[in-house]
Amino acid sequence: MLSYTVRRLLSAIPTLFIIITLAFFMIRLAPGGPFDLERPLPEQIMQNLRAIYHLDEPLVVQYGLYLKSLLAGNLGPSFVYRDFTVAELIASGLPVSIQFGGSALLLALIFGSILGSIAALKQNSRTDYTIMGGAMIGITIPNFVTAPLLSLVLGVYLGWLPAGGWGEGAIENKILPIVTLALPQLAIIARLTRGSMIEVLRSNHIRTARAKGLPERIVIFRHGLRAALPPVVSYLGPATAALLTGSVVVETIFGVPGVGRYFVQGALNRDYTLVMGTVVLIALFIVVFNLLVDLIYGFLDPKVRYD
């Protein structure tokens, strides 16, 4: 397994290189620049700023300087938030995004697996149709619709929870953002679990377990659910990376100071280094969590080998 992990990490290097290269040149092909304001700066000041950030150099030279800085572990300074480096901005927002995303993922995994298993056990019944109908609604309604509705109903009309704001990290301020993030993931996991469980419950090893007289709960949880989890685990790789790096919509609507908002703000402001920093972060998360998914496969399915 160690050699497999090392090979996967080494193979991820060219993938990261391609992603960084494409992102670097694409953001610079967009019109405008980080110092283009409604009231233009004097030409001499613009020249000085471009010289400080090497924007007066040829694009290939800028690319080489950025790669050199990145290899040294330096994400560079922010062009817009000039008192901060990109690393400092990400370090301030990432713990918040991880806290929200991790809580939403755990919530979705627990309840999605339970609901999907119940739907599979009650296949083609009213319970099954109700759960899957609710799951379809959860998948089709986007976060930018769910978030304002939850904020309006639970926050404004009923007054049960704060409608928005960070509130210094108070628990009541976290509930609505976490639920909003969790709902679509819960729906997807429920559908994946149901489909996989239906297939597993018809397999030979489940029939054998039942024929041996094992209690139904052991058949379902020890043999059935474990065999049904690989499709869910496959989905969790990219989903975890997306949740832990923040949701732009949810963080904006609820005023959460996470890292997701920096990507859009950096793109709108042409803050090249900030956009590149978030791209590198997301790419690293995807690579790492996809690797973890492959390793978890070995624990769920004894037939998987890493030779």
Secondary structure, 3 states (H helix, E strand, C coil): CHHHHHHHHHHHHHHHHHHHHHHHHHHHHCCCCCCCCCCCCCHHHHHHHHHHCCCCCCHHHHHHHHHHHHHCCCCCECCCCCCCEHHHHHHHHHHHHHHHHHHHHHHHHHHHHHHHHHHHHCCCCHHHHHHHHHHHHHHHCCHHHHHHHHHHHHHHHCCCCCCCCCHHHCHHHHHHHHHHHHHHHHHHHHHHHHHHHHHHHCCHHHHHHHHCCCCHHHHHHHHHHHHHCHHHHHHHHHHHHHHHCCCHHHHHHHCCCCCHHHHHHHHHCCCHHHHHHHHHHHHHHHHHHHHHHHHHHHHHCCCCCCC
